[in-house]
């Protein structure tokens, strides 16, 4: 894409950043995690160098709606959810 990417969230837990990247991508929002390798390589500096979840500027509103839905628990499965038999 030929536009500026902006940070919509920061995480000291890189795994959380990747989970939300996947949620955004599943909703059709282009998303990337920046600085993930820095946080993983220098784990003691994770608070100083958080992983950044970024989207193209034009997708900011949609990305924020998905992140709000995630925070509300809209994507959560009930504890007794049956995942079915493994394939």
N, C-alpha and C positions, 0 to 999 in steps of 0.2 A: 504494500500500500504506500502511496505517495503522500502521506500526511504525518503530522507529529503524533507520537504516542504519548499518553499521559498516564500518570500513576493514579490508580483508583483505590489502592490499599497497600499497606506495608505489613510484613510479618516477620517476626523473629523465628517462627517455626516454618521452615521451608516447605514441609509437607502440607501445611494448611494452605500455603500459597498455591501449590500444585493442585490441591483438591478444588480450590475455587477457580483456578484456571480451567480445569476440566468442566466445571459447572457452567462457566461462561461460554466455553466452546460448544457444549451440548445445547446451549440456548441460541447458538448461531453468532455469538459475539467473538470476534477475533481477540485473542488474549495471549500474552506472553509473561513469563516470570523473569525479571531481571535481577541480577546479583545473587542468584541462588548458589552458584559455585563459591562465591566469596563467603557467604554465610555458612556453607557446609565445610569449607576448607578452614576457616577461621572461626570455629564455633564459639570461642570465647568472646568474639567481637560481634556476635549476631545481633546484640542490642544496638550496637553502633552502626552496623551495616545490614539493615534488614532487607529481606527479599522484597522486591517491588512488583506488584501485579499491575500490568500496563495494558491499555487498550488504545486503539486509534481515537483521536479526539472526537470524531463524529459519532462514536459508539458509546461515549461516556454515559449518557442518560440510560441507555439500555443496560449497560454494565452495572450501574448503581442500583437499578431495579432488581437485577438478579442477585446482587450481593445482599440487598435488603431482604429479599425472599429467603435466602439462605439463612440469614441471621434470625428471621422469624421462625425457622424450622420447617418451611414449606417443602423441603426436599427430604426431610427425615422419615425413616421407616419406623413403624412401631416395633417394639421389642420382640413381639411374637410373629413378625413377618416371616412367611415361609419363602425361602429363596429357591425352593425346588430341588430336585435332584441334580447333582453335578453331571455335566455332559461327558 
